[in-house]
Amino acid sequence: MREGAGEFEVLCRVASLKRAHPNVGLLAVGDRHGLLTRGAENALRFAALQGVPVARLAPGGDVARDPDDLFLDCGHLTESEAATVLERCLSRHGSAPAAANPDSPTHGELAAIRAYLAPFRAALALAGAPRLTSNN
């Protein structure tokens, strides 16, 4: 999703993706802090609670942290790099857990989603880590 996307656009895109594929994720490219419009932010949270990992990307790499810790921070990765990591993690870890009622998730459901996202966070951090080179 791109900055300027609205709530309806995000929800329609998620529904379309979920119909076509059992295991999907979203890469949201927002403003300088990775944020979209308020409606789109609400839709992304709803998607994350429905079992769709949401990775955020900001042009400067300074992604705002969400209070529920439901989104992935892509740091300074390019869109292509972030998409590759997200796709690889989805293939490796399968479908994300979902809240039975995304409007009112339980503490246990939030914890399960955060635990599922932990290896995604590690993979994104590793992909964005500085590389050491050798002249051997």
Secondary structure by P-SEA (a helix, b strand, c coil): ccccccaaaaaaaaaaaaaacccbbbbbbbcccccccaaaaaaaaaaaaacbbbbbbccccbbbbbccccccccccccaaaaaaaaaaaaaaccbbbbbcccccccaaaaaaaaaaaaaaaaaaaaaacbbbbbcc
